[in-house]
Structures are given as C-alpha cells and as structure tokens.
Amino acid sequence: MSKFNELINGDQPVLVDFHATWCGPCQTMAPVLEELKTEIGGKARIIKVDIDKNQAAARKYNVRGVPTFILFKAGKQIWRQSGAIPKHMLEQAIQSA
C-alpha cells in the first residue's frame, strides 16, 4: 500500500486499473491499456491493481466491480469509471487531468 500511495500522490496523473484475472472485460481492456500507455508516454502512468491480491486497496477505494478505472492526481481521485470503456474515454480523462 505504501508504494501505491507514493505513486498516486505524485504530480503526474496516475490511471489505476482495478482488475481481476478471472474477469473477461478486464482481459479485453488489457491490450487497450497497453496501447494507451504507448500513446500517452510520460503524460501519465498506468498501473494495474489485482483486486484479489490487493483487497485493502479495493476496499479503500470502494471498488465493487471490475474493471474499475480511477484517475488520481496529487493523491486526489479526479475521475472514475467502471466497466470496459473505449480508449478515447480514457484518453480524454488523462488529457483533462
């Protein structure tokens, strides 16, 4: 949790993908996130959090379904969306951060 808190408290926006290995929509989103990571470069970080391995983080951020995407900037949650979503929506959220 301390490494996670360190990451989300930085100046750079951080998109967190709360996912699970057994989740079909999460698997669908994996290549989309890889593509997005390449396109945005250093504008933001994208990290994946497995809710089964990190239940405390999932509880803390009230993650009820997967995938859930939360965008943090300076430790504050500035955007949140659950379910598989188009790449352009993720891009828009990061651009507006």
C-alpha positions, 0 to 999 in steps of 0.5 A: 500500500505504501508504494501505491500511495507514493505513486498516486500522490505524485504530480503526474496523473496516475490511471489505476486499473482495478482488475481481476484475472478471472474477469473477461472485460478486464482481459479485453481492456488489457491490450487497450491499456497497453496501447494507451500507455504507448500513446500517452508516454510520460503524460501519465502512468498506468498501473494495474491493481489485482483486486484479489491480491490487493483487497485493502486497496479495493476496499479503500477505494470502494471498488465493487466491480471490475474493471474499475478505472480511477484517475488520481492526481496529487493523491486526489481521485479526479475521475472514475469509471467502471466497466470496459470503456473505449480508449478515447474515454480514457484518453480524454480523462488523462488529457483533462487531468 
